[in-house]
Amino acid sequence: MKQQIEIFTAGCPVCEPVVALVKENACRNCEITIYNLSEQCESKIYVTKMEEYGVKRLPAIAINGKLIDCCKNIEITKSDLVNAGIGSC
C-alpha cells in the first residue's frame, strides 16, 4: 500500500533539511508531494491543502491526508503577541 506524503515548505534553509530528512527515510511505497509555498501555483491548491489540513507553520508534513502530530496546533495568536509585550509601548 502506497503512503502519500505531502510536505509544505517555504523553500528556505529551515525547511530544506526537513524535506531531505523525509526523502531519506521514505520507502519505495511512499509517494512524496512537495508544496513550496514560495512558488504559488495558479490553482491555489497549496492554500486549499493548507486550510484543509490546518497547517499553521512551516515546514509541515501530512501523511495519507492527515497532518502529523508534530505539525499540529502551533499557531501564533494575538494573546501570544500581547503577552510578549507587543503593543505595550
MDTraj code that builds the backbone (N, CA, C; nanometers):
import mdtraj as md
import numpy as np

residues = "MET LYS GLN GLN ILE GLU ILE PHE THR ALA GLY CYS PRO VAL CYS GLU PRO VAL VAL ALA LEU VAL LYS GLU ASN ALA CYS ARG ASN CYS GLU ILE THR ILE TYR ASN LEU SER GLU GLN CYS GLU SER LYS ILE TYR VAL THR LYS MET GLU GLU TYR GLY VAL LYS ARG LEU PRO ALA ILE ALA ILE ASN GLY LYS LEU ILE ASP CYS CYS LYS ASN ILE GLU ILE THR LYS SER ASP LEU VAL ASN ALA GLY ILE GLY SER CYS".split()
xyz = np.array([
    [0.0842, -0.1182, 0.0000],
    [0.0000, 0.0000, 0.0000],
    [0.0890, 0.1249, 0.0000],
    [0.0615, 0.2164, -0.0915],
    [0.1388, 0.3406, -0.1004],
    [0.0999, 0.4358, 0.0114],
    [0.2000, 0.5067, 0.0606],
    [0.1758, 0.6153, 0.1550],
    [0.1914, 0.7453, 0.0801],
    [0.0943, 0.8337, 0.0961],
    [0.1004, 0.9658, 0.0350],
    [0.1556, 1.0623, 0.1376],
    [0.2730, 1.1186, 0.1096],
    [0.3366, 1.2140, 0.1994],
    [0.3357, 1.3500, 0.1312],
    [0.2811, 1.4496, 0.2003],
    [0.2767, 1.5859, 0.1477],
    [0.3579, 1.6752, 0.2405],
    [0.4530, 1.7478, 0.1809],
    [0.5385, 1.8367, 0.2581],
    [0.5076, 1.9801, 0.2178],
    [0.4782, 2.0631, 0.3161],
    [0.4553, 2.2061, 0.2946],
    [0.5832, 2.2778, 0.3359],
    [0.6403, 2.3540, 0.2441],
    [0.7682, 2.4189, 0.2677],
    [0.7668, 2.5611, 0.2140],
    [0.8601, 2.6418, 0.2638],
    [0.8794, 2.7768, 0.2106],
    [1.0038, 2.7811, 0.1227],
    [1.0652, 2.6641, 0.1034],
    [1.1856, 2.6584, 0.0219],
    [1.3040, 2.7299, 0.0852],
    [1.3055, 2.7356, 0.2174],
    [1.4081, 2.8121, 0.2892],
    [1.5077, 2.7187, 0.3586],
    [1.6140, 2.7741, 0.4166],
    [1.7141, 2.6917, 0.4848],
    [1.6613, 2.6163, 0.6073],
    [1.5495, 2.6589, 0.6628],
    [1.4899, 2.5870, 0.7752],
    [1.4105, 2.4668, 0.7248],
    [1.3439, 2.4819, 0.6117],
    [1.2578, 2.3770, 0.5573],
    [1.3347, 2.2692, 0.4815],
    [1.4386, 2.3066, 0.4111],
    [1.5078, 2.2131, 0.3235],
    [1.5623, 2.0896, 0.3957],
    [1.6200, 2.1018, 0.5176],
    [1.6649, 1.9809, 0.5863],
    [1.5500, 1.8851, 0.6197],
    [1.4315, 1.9384, 0.6457],
    [1.3154, 1.8538, 0.6743],
    [1.2748, 1.7783, 0.5480],
    [1.2738, 1.8468, 0.4351],
    [1.2431, 1.7817, 0.3075],
    [1.3431, 1.6694, 0.2820],
    [1.4713, 1.6977, 0.3034],
    [1.5749, 1.5967, 0.2830],
    [1.5564, 1.4786, 0.3777],
    [1.5214, 1.5061, 0.5034],
    [1.5008, 1.4008, 0.6022],
    [1.3863, 1.3084, 0.5613],
    [1.2775, 1.3663, 0.5148],
    [1.1640, 1.2853, 0.4695],
    [1.2060, 1.1980, 0.3513],
    [1.2739, 1.2584, 0.2558],
    [1.3181, 1.1831, 0.1378],
    [1.4126, 1.0694, 0.1756],
    [1.5035, 1.0944, 0.2695],
    [1.5988, 0.9919, 0.3124],
    [1.5305, 0.8750, 0.3811],
    [1.4204, 0.9025, 0.4504],
    [1.3544, 0.7986, 0.5290],
    [1.2347, 0.7351, 0.4603],
    [1.1945, 0.7889, 0.3478],
    [1.0791, 0.7340, 0.2760],
    [1.1163, 0.6004, 0.2113],
    [1.0193, 0.5137, 0.2049],
    [1.0413, 0.3845, 0.1390],
    [0.9917, 0.3914, -0.0054],
    [1.0102, 0.2837, -0.0785],
    [0.9696, 0.2855, -0.2192],
    [0.8183, 0.2922, -0.2364],
    [0.7437, 0.2643, -0.1311],
    [0.5975, 0.2738, -0.1368],
    [0.5459, 0.4104, -0.0948],
    [0.6361, 0.5044, -0.0751],
    [0.5976, 0.6401, -0.0370],
    [0.5954, 0.7289, -0.1610],
    [0.4874, 0.8012, -0.1753],
    [0.4758, 0.8999, -0.2825],
    [0.4822, 1.0375, -0.2178],
    [0.5854, 1.1147, -0.2516],
    [0.6088, 1.2436, -0.1876],
    [0.5671, 1.3569, -0.2808],
    [0.4861, 1.4475, -0.2265],
    [0.4475, 1.5690, -0.2977],
    [0.4966, 1.6867, -0.2146],
    [0.5662, 1.7790, -0.2796],
    [0.6177, 1.8965, -0.2096],
    [0.5416, 2.0195, -0.2562],
    [0.4850, 2.0916, -0.1600],
    [0.4160, 2.2169, -0.1877],
    [0.5065, 2.3305, -0.1409],
    [0.5782, 2.3913, -0.2330],
    [0.6671, 2.5028, -0.1997],
    [0.5843, 2.6304, -0.2078],
    [0.5482, 2.6831, -0.0919],
    [0.4562, 2.7962, -0.0847],
    [0.5167, 2.9262, -0.1341],
    [0.6489, 2.9302, -0.1517],
    [0.7097, 3.0499, -0.2097],
    [0.6911, 3.0525, -0.3609],
    [0.6397, 2.9430, -0.4155],
    [0.6129, 2.9325, -0.5588],
    [0.4647, 2.9010, -0.5808],
    [0.3784, 2.9900, -0.5388],
    [0.2337, 2.9678, -0.5501],
    [0.1927, 2.9277, -0.6912],
    [0.1033, 2.8345, -0.6976],
    [0.0502, 2.7933, -0.8280],
    [-0.0819, 2.8666, -0.8521],
    [-0.1201, 2.8757, -0.9768],
    [-0.2423, 2.9484, -1.0117],
    [-0.3688, 2.8825, -0.9579],
    [-0.3678, 2.7512, -0.9435],
    [-0.4883, 2.6810, -0.8993],
    [-0.5157, 2.6991, -0.7495],
    [-0.4183, 2.7523, -0.6752],
    [-0.4306, 2.7738, -0.5300],
    [-0.4454, 2.6432, -0.4521],
    [-0.4044, 2.5309, -0.5111],
    [-0.4149, 2.4018, -0.4427],
    [-0.3332, 2.4009, -0.3138],
    [-0.2203, 2.4730, -0.3130],
    [-0.1365, 2.4773, -0.1928],
    [-0.2142, 2.5368, -0.0755],
    [-0.2803, 2.6487, -0.1010],
    [-0.3566, 2.7161, 0.0042],
    [-0.4741, 2.6303, 0.0475],
    [-0.5413, 2.5696, -0.0475],
    [-0.6546, 2.4825, -0.0166],
    [-0.6110, 2.3664, 0.0719],
    [-0.5006, 2.3035, 0.0368],
    [-0.4481, 2.1911, 0.1153],
    [-0.4075, 2.2375, 0.2552],
    [-0.3423, 2.3540, 0.2649],
    [-0.3037, 2.4065, 0.3955],
    [-0.4252, 2.4252, 0.4857],
    [-0.5299, 2.4845, 0.4302],
    [-0.6515, 2.5079, 0.5077],
    [-0.7177, 2.3756, 0.5451],
    [-0.7215, 2.2825, 0.4526],
    [-0.7842, 2.1519, 0.4765],
    [-0.7148, 2.0780, 0.5915],
    [-0.5822, 2.0834, 0.5952],
    [-0.5065, 2.0116, 0.6968],
    [-0.4835, 2.0923, 0.8240],
    [-0.5108, 2.2218, 0.8212],
    [-0.4888, 2.3059, 0.9384],
    [-0.3432, 2.3429, 0.9592],
    [-0.2679, 2.3573, 0.8509],
    [-0.1264, 2.3944, 0.8606],
    [-0.1163, 2.5373, 0.9133],
    [-0.0393, 2.5552, 1.0203],
    [-0.0218, 2.6860, 1.0827],
    [0.1235, 2.7309, 1.0820],
    [0.2155, 2.6426, 1.0454],
    [0.3572, 2.6773, 1.0400],
    [0.4263, 2.5875, 0.9388],
    [0.5440, 2.6297, 0.8993],
    [0.6214, 2.5541, 0.8016],
    [0.7580, 2.5201, 0.8601],
    [0.8171, 2.4094, 0.8238],
    [0.7627, 2.3067, 0.7367],
    [0.6560, 2.2253, 0.8085],
    [0.5699, 2.1634, 0.7309],
    [0.4653, 2.0769, 0.7843],
    [0.4533, 1.9548, 0.6944],
    [0.4121, 1.8437, 0.7545],
    [0.4033, 1.7179, 0.6815],
    [0.2686, 1.6526, 0.7086],
    [0.2039, 1.6095, 0.6004],
    [0.0806, 1.5316, 0.6114],
    [0.1072, 1.3942, 0.5518],
    [0.0546, 1.2920, 0.6179],
    [0.0668, 1.1556, 0.5682],
    [-0.0735, 1.0999, 0.5502],
    [-0.0992, 1.0543, 0.4299],
    [-0.2297, 0.9984, 0.3942],
    [-0.3449, 1.0920, 0.4319],
    [-0.3252, 1.2211, 0.4048],
    [-0.4313, 1.3186, 0.4236],
    [-0.4467, 1.3736, 0.5634],
    [-0.3522, 1.3429, 0.6551],
    [-0.3618, 1.3935, 0.7924],
    [-0.2290, 1.4557, 0.8328],
    [-0.2385, 1.5746, 0.8912],
    [-0.1209, 1.6435, 0.9427],
    [-0.0641, 1.5618, 1.0580],
    [0.0675, 1.5374, 1.0569],
    [0.1247, 1.4566, 1.1649],
    [0.1319, 1.5396, 1.2929],
    [0.1325, 1.4706, 1.4063],
    [0.1190, 1.5354, 1.5371],
    [0.2196, 1.6461, 1.5627],
    [0.3440, 1.6287, 1.5201],
    [0.4448, 1.7315, 1.5494],
    [0.4200, 1.8606, 1.4725],
    [0.3274, 1.8598, 1.3790],
    [0.2996, 1.9779, 1.2970],
    [0.1668, 2.0442, 1.3332],
    [0.1017, 1.9974, 1.4373],
    [-0.0307, 2.0484, 1.4747],
    [-0.0230, 2.1556, 1.5827],
    [-0.1247, 2.2395, 1.5827],
    [-0.1512, 2.3344, 1.6920],
    [-0.0352, 2.4251, 1.7285],
    [0.0425, 2.4626, 1.6310],
    [0.1496, 2.5581, 1.6552],
    [0.1111, 2.6847, 1.5794],
    [0.0481, 2.7745, 1.6506],
    [-0.0030, 2.8951, 1.5864],
    [0.0289, 3.0150, 1.6740],
    [0.0727, 3.1215, 1.6124],
    [0.0962, 3.2455, 1.6856],
    [-0.0378, 3.3180, 1.6958],
    [-0.0782, 3.3467, 1.8183],
    [-0.2065, 3.4134, 1.8399],
    [-0.1840, 3.5566, 1.8867],
    [-0.2901, 3.6341, 1.8853],
    [-0.2831, 3.7718, 1.9339],
    [-0.2412, 3.7736, 2.0806],
    [-0.2950, 3.6815, 2.1597],
    [-0.2587, 3.6806, 2.3025],
    [-0.1115, 3.6471, 2.3214],
    [-0.0534, 3.5632, 2.2357],
    [0.0911, 3.5363, 2.2420],
    [0.1700, 3.6647, 2.2220],
    [0.1284, 3.7440, 2.1244],
    [0.1980, 3.8696, 2.0947],
    [0.1833, 3.9698, 2.2083],
    [0.0623, 3.9820, 2.2601],
    [0.0378, 4.0747, 2.3710],
    [0.1184, 4.0317, 2.4938],
    [0.1192, 3.9022, 2.5245],
    [0.1967, 3.8505, 2.6379],
    [0.3457, 3.8729, 2.6212],
    [0.3926, 3.8806, 2.4968],
    [0.5335, 3.9054, 2.4699],
    [0.5669, 4.0547, 2.4763],
    [0.4649, 4.1386, 2.4914],
    [0.4873, 4.2813, 2.5057],
    [0.4626, 4.3632, 2.3810],
    [0.4175, 4.3014, 2.2737],
    [0.3907, 4.3772, 2.1517],
    [0.2656, 4.4628, 2.1727],
    [0.2766, 4.5894, 2.1415],
    [0.1652, 4.6820, 2.1554],
    [0.1572, 4.7496, 2.2909],
    [0.2574, 4.7264, 2.3754],
    [0.2510, 4.7848, 2.5093],
    [0.3382, 4.9085, 2.5241],
    [0.3777, 4.9724, 2.4132],
    [0.4641, 5.0910, 2.4240],
    [0.3846, 5.2167, 2.4498],
])
top = md.Topology()
chain = top.add_chain()
for i, resn in enumerate(residues, 1):
    res = top.add_residue(resn, chain, resSeq=i)
    for name in ("N", "CA", "C"):
        top.add_atom(name, md.element.get_by_symbol(name[0]), res)
traj = md.Trajectory(xyz[None], top)
